[in-house]
Amino acid sequence: MGRKPRPKPQRLAAKLLALRKGLNLSQPKCGQLLGIAYHRLSEFERGRREPNVMLLLQYARLAKVPVENLINDNLDLPNA
């Protein structure tokens, strides 16, 4: 069993940005819902940092999308 490659930061960043905008949320409001500071959210959306697994699960739950759609470069977000 080989390891799966990590998602490309820019691809993940683009998905996180699209997810937030698709929910029509500001960074401060989305950060509040996720329990993180909005400037941290900005770092994720610009690809400067990557969220941990628990935070990715929170993103997926917030948007009601499978977490696989966030982390798999071959899957897009629904309606994105």
PDB file of N, CA, C and O in Angstrom:
ATOM      1  N   MET A   1       0.837  -1.179   0.000  1.00  0.00           N
ATOM      2  CA  MET A   1       0.000   0.000   0.000  1.00  0.00           C
ATOM      3  C   MET A   1       0.881   1.240   0.000  1.00  0.00           C
ATOM      4  O   MET A   1       1.611   1.485   0.960  1.00  0.00           O
ATOM      5  N   GLY A   2       0.817   2.008  -1.051  1.00  0.00           N
ATOM      6  CA  GLY A   2       1.608   3.228  -1.127  1.00  0.00           C
ATOM      7  C   GLY A   2       0.870   4.399  -0.506  1.00  0.00           C
ATOM      8  O   GLY A   2      -0.349   4.379  -0.335  1.00  0.00           O
ATOM      9  N   ARG A   3       1.630   5.395  -0.184  1.00  0.00           N
ATOM     10  CA  ARG A   3       1.026   6.607   0.377  1.00  0.00           C
ATOM     11  C   ARG A   3       0.403   7.438  -0.730  1.00  0.00           C
ATOM     12  O   ARG A   3       0.943   7.527  -1.833  1.00  0.00           O
ATOM     13  N   LYS A   4      -0.717   8.035  -0.434  1.00  0.00           N
ATOM     14  CA  LYS A   4      -1.352   8.927  -1.384  1.00  0.00           C
ATOM     15  C   LYS A   4      -0.618  10.266  -1.348  1.00  0.00           C
ATOM     16  O   LYS A   4      -0.209  10.725  -0.281  1.00  0.00           O
ATOM     17  N   PRO A   5      -0.455  10.879  -2.493  1.00  0.00           N
ATOM     18  CA  PRO A   5       0.210  12.187  -2.487  1.00  0.00           C
ATOM     19  C   PRO A   5      -0.643  13.221  -1.770  1.00  0.00           C
ATOM     20  O   PRO A   5      -1.872  13.172  -1.819  1.00  0.00           O
ATOM     21  N   ARG A   6       0.021  14.156  -1.107  1.00  0.00           N
ATOM     22  CA  ARG A   6      -0.689  15.229  -0.420  1.00  0.00           C
ATOM     23  C   ARG A   6      -1.316  16.153  -1.450  1.00  0.00           C
ATOM     24  O   ARG A   6      -0.793  16.296  -2.555  1.00  0.00           O
ATOM     25  N   PRO A   7      -2.423  16.776  -1.101  1.00  0.00           N
ATOM     26  CA  PRO A   7      -3.034  17.693  -2.061  1.00  0.00           C
ATOM     27  C   PRO A   7      -2.115  18.868  -2.349  1.00  0.00           C
ATOM     28  O   PRO A   7      -1.361  19.299  -1.477  1.00  0.00           O
ATOM     29  N   LYS A   8      -2.176  19.378  -3.550  1.00  0.00           N
ATOM     30  CA  LYS A   8      -1.389  20.550  -3.903  1.00  0.00           C
ATOM     31  C   LYS A   8      -1.974  21.732  -3.146  1.00  0.00           C
ATOM     32  O   LYS A   8      -3.185  21.951  -3.189  1.00  0.00           O
ATOM     33  N   PRO A   9      -1.136  22.499  -2.450  1.00  0.00           N
ATOM     34  CA  PRO A   9      -1.661  23.590  -1.629  1.00  0.00           C
ATOM     35  C   PRO A   9      -2.535  24.567  -2.407  1.00  0.00           C
ATOM     36  O   PRO A   9      -3.574  24.985  -1.896  1.00  0.00           O
ATOM     37  N   GLN A  10      -2.154  24.943  -3.621  1.00  0.00           N
ATOM     38  CA  GLN A  10      -2.958  25.905  -4.358  1.00  0.00           C
ATOM     39  C   GLN A  10      -4.307  25.328  -4.746  1.00  0.00           C
ATOM     40  O   GLN A  10      -5.310  26.041  -4.728  1.00  0.00           O
ATOM     41  N   ARG A  11      -4.349  24.052  -5.097  1.00  0.00           N
ATOM     42  CA  ARG A  11      -5.628  23.427  -5.457  1.00  0.00           C
ATOM     43  C   ARG A  11      -6.551  23.395  -4.239  1.00  0.00           C
ATOM     44  O   ARG A  11      -7.730  23.731  -4.342  1.00  0.00           O
ATOM     45  N   LEU A  12      -6.016  22.995  -3.095  1.00  0.00           N
ATOM     46  CA  LEU A  12      -6.802  22.981  -1.875  1.00  0.00           C
ATOM     47  C   LEU A  12      -7.225  24.401  -1.515  1.00  0.00           C
ATOM     48  O   LEU A  12      -8.375  24.634  -1.143  1.00  0.00           O
ATOM     49  N   ALA A  13      -6.308  25.340  -1.624  1.00  0.00           N
ATOM     50  CA  ALA A  13      -6.614  26.737  -1.308  1.00  0.00           C
ATOM     51  C   ALA A  13      -7.762  27.242  -2.173  1.00  0.00           C
ATOM     52  O   ALA A  13      -8.667  27.909  -1.672  1.00  0.00           O
ATOM     53  N   ALA A  14      -7.732  26.932  -3.456  1.00  0.00           N
ATOM     54  CA  ALA A  14      -8.795  27.373  -4.369  1.00  0.00           C
ATOM     55  C   ALA A  14     -10.133  26.753  -3.979  1.00  0.00           C
ATOM     56  O   ALA A  14     -11.174  27.406  -4.063  1.00  0.00           O
ATOM     57  N   LYS A  15     -10.105  25.519  -3.562  1.00  0.00           N
ATOM     58  CA  LYS A  15     -11.349  24.865  -3.151  1.00  0.00           C
ATOM     59  C   LYS A  15     -11.908  25.495  -1.880  1.00  0.00           C
ATOM     60  O   LYS A  15     -13.117  25.694  -1.764  1.00  0.00           O
ATOM     61  N   LEU A  16     -11.033  25.808  -0.930  1.00  0.00           N
ATOM     62  CA  LEU A  16     -11.501  26.412   0.315  1.00  0.00           C
ATOM     63  C   LEU A  16     -12.091  27.794   0.060  1.00  0.00           C
ATOM     64  O   LEU A  16     -13.101  28.162   0.661  1.00  0.00           O
ATOM     65  N   LEU A  17     -11.469  28.551  -0.820  1.00  0.00           N
ATOM     66  CA  LEU A  17     -11.985  29.868  -1.174  1.00  0.00           C
ATOM     67  C   LEU A  17     -13.340  29.732  -1.873  1.00  0.00           C
ATOM     68  O   LEU A  17     -14.284  30.451  -1.546  1.00  0.00           O
ATOM     69  N   ALA A  18     -13.433  28.821  -2.825  1.00  0.00           N
ATOM     70  CA  ALA A  18     -14.691  28.609  -3.549  1.00  0.00           C
ATOM     71  C   ALA A  18     -15.786  28.137  -2.597  1.00  0.00           C
ATOM     72  O   ALA A  18     -16.943  28.540  -2.725  1.00  0.00           O
ATOM     73  N   LEU A  19     -15.424  27.298  -1.658  1.00  0.00           N
ATOM     74  CA  LEU A  19     -16.385  26.786  -0.697  1.00  0.00           C
ATOM     75  C   LEU A  19     -16.962  27.934   0.131  1.00  0.00           C
ATOM     76  O   LEU A  19     -18.178  28.035   0.296  1.00  0.00           O
ATOM     77  N   ARG A  20     -16.098  28.790   0.646  1.00  0.00           N
ATOM     78  CA  ARG A  20     -16.567  29.914   1.471  1.00  0.00           C
ATOM     79  C   ARG A  20     -17.431  30.870   0.655  1.00  0.00           C
ATOM     80  O   ARG A  20     -18.493  31.300   1.104  1.00  0.00           O
ATOM     81  N   LYS A  21     -16.966  31.194  -0.539  1.00  0.00           N
ATOM     82  CA  LYS A  21     -17.732  32.122  -1.373  1.00  0.00           C
ATOM     83  C   LYS A  21     -19.059  31.505  -1.803  1.00  0.00           C
ATOM     84  O   LYS A  21     -20.066  32.204  -1.909  1.00  0.00           O
ATOM     85  N   GLY A  22     -19.061  30.191  -2.051  1.00  0.00           N
ATOM     86  CA  GLY A  22     -20.297  29.508  -2.412  1.00  0.00           C
ATOM     87  C   GLY A  22     -21.324  29.533  -1.293  1.00  0.00           C
ATOM     88  O   GLY A  22     -22.529  29.487  -1.542  1.00  0.00           O
ATOM     89  N   LEU A  23     -20.844  29.605  -0.069  1.00  0.00           N
ATOM     90  CA  LEU A  23     -21.736  29.708   1.092  1.00  0.00           C
ATOM     91  C   LEU A  23     -22.106  31.161   1.385  1.00  0.00           C
ATOM     92  O   LEU A  23     -22.879  31.447   2.299  1.00  0.00           O
ATOM     93  N   ASN A  24     -21.533  32.081   0.583  1.00  0.00           N
ATOM     94  CA  ASN A  24     -21.778  33.507   0.743  1.00  0.00           C
ATOM     95  C   ASN A  24     -21.402  33.988   2.145  1.00  0.00           C
ATOM     96  O   ASN A  24     -22.149  34.723   2.789  1.00  0.00           O
ATOM     97  N   LEU A  25     -20.218  33.550   2.602  1.00  0.00           N
ATOM     98  CA  LEU A  25     -19.726  33.922   3.928  1.00  0.00           C
ATOM     99  C   LEU A  25     -18.503  34.823   3.802  1.00  0.00           C
ATOM    100  O   LEU A  25     -17.662  34.628   2.924  1.00  0.00           O
ATOM    101  N   SER A  26     -18.416  35.800   4.680  1.00  0.00           N
ATOM    102  CA  SER A  26     -17.193  36.594   4.776  1.00  0.00           C
ATOM    103  C   SER A  26     -16.140  35.769   5.507  1.00  0.00           C
ATOM    104  O   SER A  26     -16.463  34.775   6.158  1.00  0.00           O
ATOM    105  N   GLN A  27     -14.886  36.182   5.396  1.00  0.00           N
ATOM    106  CA  GLN A  27     -13.847  35.462   6.136  1.00  0.00           C
ATOM    107  C   GLN A  27     -14.095  35.518   7.636  1.00  0.00           C
ATOM    108  O   GLN A  27     -13.976  34.489   8.301  1.00  0.00           O
ATOM    109  N   PRO A  28     -14.437  36.681   8.200  1.00  0.00           N
ATOM    110  CA  PRO A  28     -14.700  36.691   9.652  1.00  0.00           C
ATOM    111  C   PRO A  28     -15.840  35.763  10.071  1.00  0.00           C
ATOM    112  O   PRO A  28     -15.732  35.064  11.078  1.00  0.00           O
ATOM    113  N   LYS A  29     -16.934  35.754   9.299  1.00  0.00           N
ATOM    114  CA  LYS A  29     -18.072  34.904   9.657  1.00  0.00           C
ATOM    115  C   LYS A  29     -17.710  33.426   9.518  1.00  0.00           C
ATOM    116  O   LYS A  29     -18.036  32.620  10.389  1.00  0.00           O
ATOM    117  N   CYS A  30     -17.039  33.074   8.426  1.00  0.00           N
ATOM    118  CA  CYS A  30     -16.628  31.677   8.223  1.00  0.00           C
ATOM    119  C   CYS A  30     -15.654  31.249   9.317  1.00  0.00           C
ATOM    120  O   CYS A  30     -15.765  30.152   9.863  1.00  0.00           O
ATOM    121  N   GLY A  31     -14.708  32.115   9.629  1.00  0.00           N
ATOM    122  CA  GLY A  31     -13.765  31.816  10.707  1.00  0.00           C
ATOM    123  C   GLY A  31     -14.473  31.577  12.027  1.00  0.00           C
ATOM    124  O   GLY A  31     -14.115  30.678  12.788  1.00  0.00           O
ATOM    125  N   GLN A  32     -15.482  32.395  12.287  1.00  0.00           N
ATOM    126  CA  GLN A  32     -16.263  32.240  13.513  1.00  0.00           C
ATOM    127  C   GLN A  32     -16.961  30.884  13.535  1.00  0.00           C
ATOM    128  O   GLN A  32     -16.946  30.198  14.556  1.00  0.00           O
ATOM    129  N   LEU A  33     -17.566  30.495  12.427  1.00  0.00           N
ATOM    130  CA  LEU A  33     -18.260  29.214  12.357  1.00  0.00           C
ATOM    131  C   LEU A  33     -17.302  28.031  12.501  1.00  0.00           C
ATOM    132  O   LEU A  33     -17.671  26.985  13.035  1.00  0.00           O
ATOM    133  N   LEU A  34     -16.069  28.207  12.019  1.00  0.00           N
ATOM    134  CA  LEU A  34     -15.073  27.140  12.107  1.00  0.00           C
ATOM    135  C   LEU A  34     -14.280  27.183  13.416  1.00  0.00           C
ATOM    136  O   LEU A  34     -13.557  26.241  13.739  1.00  0.00           O
ATOM    137  N   GLY A  35     -14.418  28.269  14.158  1.00  0.00           N
ATOM    138  CA  GLY A  35     -13.699  28.402  15.422  1.00  0.00           C
ATOM    139  C   GLY A  35     -12.246  28.796  15.247  1.00  0.00           C
ATOM    140  O   GLY A  35     -11.397  28.449  16.068  1.00  0.00           O
ATOM    141  N   ILE A  36     -11.955  29.535  14.156  1.00  0.00           N
ATOM    142  CA  ILE A  36     -10.586  29.996  13.915  1.00  0.00           C
ATOM    143  C   ILE A  36     -10.611  31.486  13.585  1.00  0.00           C
ATOM    144  O   ILE A  36     -11.654  32.030  13.221  1.00  0.00           O
ATOM    145  N   ALA A  37      -9.472  32.132  13.714  1.00  0.00           N
ATOM    146  CA  ALA A  37      -9.360  33.547  13.372  1.00  0.00           C
ATOM    147  C   ALA A  37      -9.438  33.721  11.856  1.00  0.00           C
ATOM    148  O   ALA A  37      -8.949  32.881  11.101  1.00  0.00           O
ATOM    149  N   TYR A  38     -10.054  34.811  11.421  1.00  0.00           N
ATOM    150  CA  TYR A  38     -10.224  35.007   9.983  1.00  0.00           C
ATOM    151  C   TYR A  38      -8.892  35.138   9.251  1.00  0.00           C
ATOM    152  O   TYR A  38      -8.797  34.758   8.084  1.00  0.00           O
ATOM    153  N   HIS A  39      -7.859  35.669   9.913  1.00  0.00           N
ATOM    154  CA  HIS A  39      -6.559  35.786   9.234  1.00  0.00           C
ATOM    155  C   HIS A  39      -5.941  34.409   8.988  1.00  0.00           C
ATOM    156  O   HIS A  39      -5.178  34.231   8.039  1.00  0.00           O
ATOM    157  N   ARG A  40      -6.262  33.458   9.821  1.00  0.00           N
ATOM    158  CA  ARG A  40      -5.802  32.083   9.598  1.00  0.00           C
ATOM    159  C   ARG A  40      -6.524  31.486   8.386  1.00  0.00           C
ATOM    160  O   ARG A  40      -5.919  30.798   7.564  1.00  0.00           O
ATOM    161  N   LEU A  41      -7.809  31.760   8.295  1.00  0.00           N
ATOM    162  CA  LEU A  41      -8.592  31.319   7.151  1.00  0.00           C
ATOM    163  C   LEU A  41      -8.005  31.889   5.859  1.00  0.00           C
ATOM    164  O   LEU A  41      -7.922  31.197   4.844  1.00  0.00           O
ATOM    165  N   SER A  42      -7.608  33.136   5.911  1.00  0.00           N
ATOM    166  CA  SER A  42      -6.984  33.781   4.758  1.00  0.00           C
ATOM    167  C   SER A  42      -5.706  33.055   4.342  1.00  0.00           C
ATOM    168  O   SER A  42      -5.444  32.900   3.149  1.00  0.00           O
ATOM    169  N   GLU A  43      -4.924  32.618   5.297  1.00  0.00           N
ATOM    170  CA  GLU A  43      -3.689  31.874   4.986  1.00  0.00           C
ATOM    171  C   GLU A  43      -3.998  30.559   4.284  1.00  0.00           C
ATOM    172  O   GLU A  43      -3.265  30.149   3.383  1.00  0.00           O
ATOM    173  N   PHE A  44      -5.070  29.899   4.687  1.00  0.00           N
ATOM    174  CA  PHE A  44      -5.475  28.649   4.025  1.00  0.00           C
ATOM    175  C   PHE A  44      -5.930  28.923   2.597  1.00  0.00           C
ATOM    176  O   PHE A  44      -5.581  28.188   1.673  1.00  0.00           O
ATOM    177  N   GLU A  45      -6.710  29.985   2.425  1.00  0.00           N
ATOM    178  CA  GLU A  45      -7.253  30.304   1.110  1.00  0.00           C
ATOM    179  C   GLU A  45      -6.185  30.794   0.133  1.00  0.00           C
ATOM    180  O   GLU A  45      -6.373  30.700  -1.080  1.00  0.00           O
ATOM    181  N   ARG A  46      -5.075  31.311   0.640  1.00  0.00           N
ATOM    182  CA  ARG A  46      -3.982  31.754  -0.227  1.00  0.00           C
ATOM    183  C   ARG A  46      -2.911  30.682  -0.405  1.00  0.00           C
ATOM    184  O   ARG A  46      -1.936  30.895  -1.125  1.00  0.00           O
ATOM    185  N   GLY A  47      -3.085  29.533   0.243  1.00  0.00           N
ATOM    186  CA  GLY A  47      -2.125  28.450   0.103  1.00  0.00           C
ATOM    187  C   GLY A  47      -0.857  28.622   0.910  1.00  0.00           C
ATOM    188  O   GLY A  47       0.135  27.938   0.657  1.00  0.00           O
ATOM    189  N   ARG A  48      -0.870  29.517   1.870  1.00  0.00           N
ATOM    190  CA  ARG A  48       0.314  29.732   2.711  1.00  0.00           C
ATOM    191  C   ARG A  48       0.418  28.722   3.844  1.00  0.00           C
ATOM    192  O   ARG A  48       1.506  28.447   4.351  1.00  0.00           O
ATOM    193  N   ARG A  49      -0.726  28.176   4.234  1.00  0.00           N
ATOM    194  CA  ARG A  49      -0.794  27.126   5.246  1.00  0.00           C
ATOM    195  C   ARG A  49      -1.827  26.115   4.813  1.00  0.00           C
ATOM    196  O   ARG A  49      -2.691  26.407   3.986  1.00  0.00           O
ATOM    197  N   GLU A  50      -1.736  24.927   5.376  1.00  0.00           N
ATOM    198  CA  GLU A  50      -2.723  23.888   5.108  1.00  0.00           C
ATOM    199  C   GLU A  50      -3.459  23.557   6.402  1.00  0.00           C
ATOM    200  O   GLU A  50      -2.831  23.395   7.449  1.00  0.00           O
ATOM    201  N   PRO A  51      -4.786  23.454   6.337  1.00  0.00           N
ATOM    202  CA  PRO A  51      -5.537  23.105   7.544  1.00  0.00           C
ATOM    203  C   PRO A  51      -5.294  21.650   7.931  1.00  0.00           C
ATOM    204  O   PRO A  51      -5.002  20.805   7.085  1.00  0.00           O
ATOM    205  N   ASN A  52      -5.418  21.380   9.214  1.00  0.00           N
ATOM    206  CA  ASN A  52      -5.268  19.993   9.667  1.00  0.00           C
ATOM    207  C   ASN A  52      -6.532  19.203   9.328  1.00  0.00           C
ATOM    208  O   ASN A  52      -7.522  19.768   8.864  1.00  0.00           O
ATOM    209  N   VAL A  53      -6.488  17.932   9.558  1.00  0.00           N
ATOM    210  CA  VAL A  53      -7.586  17.037   9.190  1.00  0.00           C
ATOM    211  C   VAL A  53      -8.878  17.416   9.900  1.00  0.00           C
ATOM    212  O   VAL A  53      -9.942  17.410   9.281  1.00  0.00           O
ATOM    213  N   MET A  54      -8.808  17.739  11.154  1.00  0.00           N
ATOM    214  CA  MET A  54     -10.027  18.084  11.897  1.00  0.00           C
ATOM    215  C   MET A  54     -10.683  19.336  11.324  1.00  0.00           C
ATOM    216  O   MET A  54     -11.908  19.420  11.245  1.00  0.00           O
ATOM    217  N   LEU A  55      -9.870  20.300  10.929  1.00  0.00           N
ATOM    218  CA  LEU A  55     -10.421  21.515  10.354  1.00  0.00           C
ATOM    219  C   LEU A  55     -11.014  21.243   8.970  1.00  0.00           C
ATOM    220  O   LEU A  55     -12.036  21.825   8.607  1.00  0.00           O
ATOM    221  N   LEU A  56     -10.380  20.368   8.204  1.00  0.00           N
ATOM    222  CA  LEU A  56     -10.953  19.980   6.912  1.00  0.00           C
ATOM    223  C   LEU A  56     -12.312  19.319   7.095  1.00  0.00           C
ATOM    224  O   LEU A  56     -13.227  19.543   6.302  1.00  0.00           O
ATOM    225  N   LEU A  57     -12.445  18.512   8.128  1.00  0.00           N
ATOM    226  CA  LEU A  57     -13.741  17.892   8.422  1.00  0.00           C
ATOM    227  C   LEU A  57     -14.786  18.950   8.763  1.00  0.00           C
ATOM    228  O   LEU A  57     -15.943  18.839   8.358  1.00  0.00           O
ATOM    229  N   GLN A  58     -14.380  19.969   9.503  1.00  0.00           N
ATOM    230  CA  GLN A  58     -15.300  21.050   9.846  1.00  0.00           C
ATOM    231  C   GLN A  58     -15.736  21.806   8.586  1.00  0.00           C
ATOM    232  O   GLN A  58     -16.914  22.121   8.419  1.00  0.00           O
ATOM    233  N   TYR A  59     -14.778  22.090   7.706  1.00  0.00           N
ATOM    234  CA  TYR A  59     -15.099  22.745   6.426  1.00  0.00           C
ATOM    235  C   TYR A  59     -16.139  21.912   5.671  1.00  0.00           C
ATOM    236  O   TYR A  59     -17.148  22.438   5.201  1.00  0.00           O
ATOM    237  N   ALA A  60     -15.883  20.627   5.565  1.00  0.00           N
ATOM    238  CA  ALA A  60     -16.771  19.737   4.810  1.00  0.00           C
ATOM    239  C   ALA A  60     -18.168  19.709   5.424  1.00  0.00           C
ATOM    240  O   ALA A  60     -19.164  19.749   4.702  1.00  0.00           O
ATOM    241  N   ARG A  61     -18.245  19.643   6.731  1.00  0.00           N
ATOM    242  CA  ARG A  61     -19.547  19.635   7.403  1.00  0.00           C
ATOM    243  C   ARG A  61     -20.285  20.950   7.191  1.00  0.00           C
ATOM    244  O   ARG A  61     -21.492  20.964   6.947  1.00  0.00           O
ATOM    245  N   LEU A  62     -19.552  22.049   7.287  1.00  0.00           N
ATOM    246  CA  LEU A  62     -20.150  23.368   7.104  1.00  0.00           C
ATOM    247  C   LEU A  62     -20.784  23.489   5.718  1.00  0.00           C
ATOM    248  O   LEU A  62     -21.883  24.026   5.572  1.00  0.00           O
ATOM    249  N   ALA A  63     -20.086  22.989   4.711  1.00  0.00           N
ATOM    250  CA  ALA A  63     -20.561  23.107   3.330  1.00  0.00           C
ATOM    251  C   ALA A  63     -21.413  21.923   2.891  1.00  0.00           C
ATOM    252  O   ALA A  63     -21.968  21.922   1.792  1.00  0.00           O
ATOM    253  N   LYS A  64     -21.514  20.917   3.753  1.00  0.00           N
ATOM    254  CA  LYS A  64     -22.274  19.702   3.426  1.00  0.00           C
ATOM    255  C   LYS A  64     -21.755  19.039   2.148  1.00  0.00           C
ATOM    256  O   LYS A  64     -22.519  18.666   1.258  1.00  0.00           O
ATOM    257  N   VAL A  65     -20.411  18.906   2.091  1.00  0.00           N
ATOM    258  CA  VAL A  65     -19.761  18.200   0.980  1.00  0.00           C
ATOM    259  C   VAL A  65     -18.885  17.103   1.570  1.00  0.00           C
ATOM    260  O   VAL A  65     -18.433  17.222   2.709  1.00  0.00           O
ATOM    261  N   PRO A  66     -18.639  16.041   0.815  1.00  0.00           N
ATOM    262  CA  PRO A  66     -17.729  15.008   1.303  1.00  0.00           C
ATOM    263  C   PRO A  66     -16.311  15.573   1.436  1.00  0.00           C
ATOM    264  O   PRO A  66     -15.854  16.324   0.574  1.00  0.00           O
ATOM    265  N   VAL A  67     -15.636  15.216   2.498  1.00  0.00           N
ATOM    266  CA  VAL A  67     -14.274  15.708   2.708  1.00  0.00           C
ATOM    267  C   VAL A  67     -13.351  15.280   1.556  1.00  0.00           C
ATOM    268  O   VAL A  67     -12.366  15.956   1.258  1.00  0.00           O
ATOM    269  N   GLU A  68     -13.677  14.167   0.923  1.00  0.00           N
ATOM    270  CA  GLU A  68     -12.879  13.699  -0.209  1.00  0.00           C
ATOM    271  C   GLU A  68     -12.838  14.727  -1.327  1.00  0.00           C
ATOM    272  O   GLU A  68     -11.837  14.835  -2.036  1.00  0.00           O
ATOM    273  N   ASN A  69     -13.923  15.486  -1.491  1.00  0.00           N
ATOM    274  CA  ASN A  69     -13.958  16.506  -2.532  1.00  0.00           C
ATOM    275  C   ASN A  69     -12.983  17.642  -2.245  1.00  0.00           C
ATOM    276  O   ASN A  69     -12.532  18.325  -3.165  1.00  0.00           O
ATOM    277  N   LEU A  70     -12.659  17.844  -0.982  1.00  0.00           N
ATOM    278  CA  LEU A  70     -11.696  18.876  -0.631  1.00  0.00           C
ATOM    279  C   LEU A  70     -10.264  18.412  -0.852  1.00  0.00           C
ATOM    280  O   LEU A  70      -9.430  19.177  -1.337  1.00  0.00           O
ATOM    281  N   ILE A  71      -9.976  17.175  -0.503  1.00  0.00           N
ATOM    282  CA  ILE A  71      -8.580  16.736  -0.500  1.00  0.00           C
ATOM    283  C   ILE A  71      -8.132  16.022  -1.762  1.00  0.00           C
ATOM    284  O   ILE A  71      -6.932  15.868  -1.991  1.00  0.00           O
ATOM    285  N   ASN A  72      -9.072  15.584  -2.582  1.00  0.00           N
ATOM    286  CA  ASN A  72      -8.711  14.865  -3.789  1.00  0.00           C
ATOM    287  C   ASN A  72      -8.687  15.827  -4.969  1.00  0.00           C
ATOM    288  O   ASN A  72      -9.709  16.420  -5.314  1.00  0.00           O
ATOM    289  N   ASP A  73      -7.511  15.981  -5.590  1.00  0.00           N
ATOM    290  CA  ASP A  73      -7.387  16.903  -6.712  1.00  0.00           C
ATOM    291  C   ASP A  73      -8.218  16.491  -7.912  1.00  0.00           C
ATOM    292  O   ASP A  73      -8.495  17.320  -8.779  1.00  0.00           O
ATOM    293  N   ASN A  74      -8.619  15.236  -7.983  1.00  0.00           N
ATOM    294  CA  ASN A  74      -9.401  14.745  -9.111  1.00  0.00           C
ATOM    295  C   ASN A  74     -10.903  14.942  -8.928  1.00  0.00           C
ATOM    296  O   ASN A  74     -11.683  14.652  -9.834  1.00  0.00           O
ATOM    297  N   LEU A  75     -11.308  15.433  -7.763  1.00  0.00           N
ATOM    298  CA  LEU A  75     -12.732  15.676  -7.498  1.00  0.00           C
ATOM    299  C   LEU A  75     -12.956  17.154  -7.294  1.00  0.00           C
ATOM    300  O   LEU A  75     -12.177  17.826  -6.618  1.00  0.00           O
ATOM    301  N   ASP A  76     -14.012  17.652  -7.874  1.00  0.00           N
ATOM    302  CA  ASP A  76     -14.356  19.054  -7.686  1.00  0.00           C
ATOM    303  C   ASP A  76     -15.455  19.192  -6.646  1.00  0.00           C
ATOM    304  O   ASP A  76     -16.103  18.216  -6.266  1.00  0.00           O
ATOM    305  N   LEU A  77     -15.646  20.409  -6.200  1.00  0.00           N
ATOM    306  CA  LEU A  77     -16.744  20.681  -5.292  1.00  0.00           C
ATOM    307  C   LEU A  77     -18.041  20.665  -6.078  1.00  0.00           C
ATOM    308  O   LEU A  77     -18.073  21.123  -7.221  1.00  0.00           O
ATOM    309  N   PRO A  78     -19.097  20.153  -5.499  1.00  0.00           N
ATOM    310  CA  PRO A  78     -20.380  20.215  -6.180  1.00  0.00           C
ATOM    311  C   PRO A  78     -20.778  21.675  -6.418  1.00  0.00           C
ATOM    312  O   PRO A  78     -20.599  22.525  -5.545  1.00  0.00           O
ATOM    313  N   ASN A  79     -21.305  21.949  -7.578  1.00  0.00           N
ATOM    314  CA  ASN A  79     -21.754  23.311  -7.928  1.00  0.00           C
ATOM    315  C   ASN A  79     -20.646  24.337  -7.908  1.00  0.00           C
ATOM    316  O   ASN A  79     -20.909  25.519  -7.685  1.00  0.00           O
ATOM    317  N   ALA A  80     -19.410  23.918  -8.136  1.00  0.00           N
ATOM    318  CA  ALA A  80     -18.307  24.891  -8.149  1.00  0.00           C
ATOM    319  C   ALA A  80     -17.766  25.074  -9.545  1.00  0.00           C
ATOM    320  O   ALA A  80     -16.836  25.854  -9.750  1.00  0.00           O
TER     321      ALA A  80
END
